[in-house]
Amino acid sequence: MVKVGTDIVSIKRVKDSIEKFGDRFLDRFLSKSEQNLSSKVESIAGYWASKEAISKALGCGIGKELSFLDIEIKKDSKNAPFFIIKNGKFKVRESSLSISHESDYAIAVVILILD
């Protein structure tokens, strides 16, 4: 089964949350390794959008079945993003993740092939 998810987020909204809540905000949705990968607010916003897009493609959203921290964004040798799901509830056979940001917004699109 092929599923698609997308999300867009205001970079300013993410920046404001970082300024207001600092590490508490970041720790809520990013692992320490993700925080080390993403120092720019645009990248952090892209990670937020990615996790939302992944949860939408899985059909559950962020909540009881899947938390932000169940999803970990990584980079391959060519610096392209990919992800792993750590809770084992979802059987993803193949996936593709694209993240982009421009001016005021970050967007992510994910395509999943599920077993």
N, C-alpha and C positions, 0 to 999 in steps of 0.2 A: 504494500500500500504506500503510495506517494502522498506526502503531506507538505504544505508550504505554510510558513509563518513569516510575518513581517511586523516591525515596530519602528516607530519614530519617536524621538524624544528631544525636547528643547535642551540645548547645551547650557543655557542660562539657568534652567531649573536645576540641573545637576550641579552646576557651579555654586548656586545659592545654597544648596543642601550641604555641599562640602564646606562652604564657609560657615554655615550655621552649626553643623554637627560634627565636622572633622572626621576623625578616624571612626567614630561611632557609626556614621553614615556609610563609610567605605566598608567597614567590617560586616555590615548588614548584608551586603550583596557581592562582595569580592573576597576571594581567598587572598592570603598573603602573596602567593606567587602571581596572581592576577594584578595585585596592587604594584608589584615590582615591574610588571610588563607595561603598565599604563600610567605614566606620570602626567600626561596632558589631560586636561578636562575633556577634550574632544574624544580621546580614546576611552576614557572612563564612561562617558555618555554612550559611546558605541557598544561597550560591554553591557551596559544596562539594556539597551535596545536589543542586543543579541540574546540575552537571557529571556527577555519578554517574548521575542520572536520564536525562540526554541520552545518555550512553554505553550505558546499558541499553536505551533505545528503539532505538538504532542496532544493537543486538545484538552489540556487541564488548566492552563494558566499557572501563575505562581500562587501556591496555597498549600493545602494539606498534602497533596500527592507529590509536589515538586517545589523545593525551595530554591531561592537564588543560589545558595551554596551547594546544592546538588549538581549544579552545572558549573563546569570549569572551562574557561576559555584559554586556549593555548595558541602558540604560533609554531608553524612548521619551519623547515630550514630556509624557505624563501620568504619568511615573515608573513605568510598567509594565515588567517585565523582558522582554527577548528575548535571543537569542543569535545568534552567527555561528560557523560552523565554518571554520577557516582552512586546513586541510590539503587540501581539494579532493577527498578520497576518497569523500565521501558526498554524494548528490544529494537535498537536502531541498527539496521544493517549497513546503511551508507548515509552520509550527510554532506552537505555543502553549506558553508556560511560565508556571507559577504557583509562587510561593514563599511559604511561610508559616512563622511561628515562634510558639511559645507555650511559656512557662515553660522547660522543659528541652530542647526539641527544635525542630529546623528540618526542614521537609519541602519537597520539590519534586516537581511532576508535570509531565511534558512529553508533548505529543501531536505526532507528526510525520506528515506525508504525504510519502512518499518516491517518487521517480520509479522 
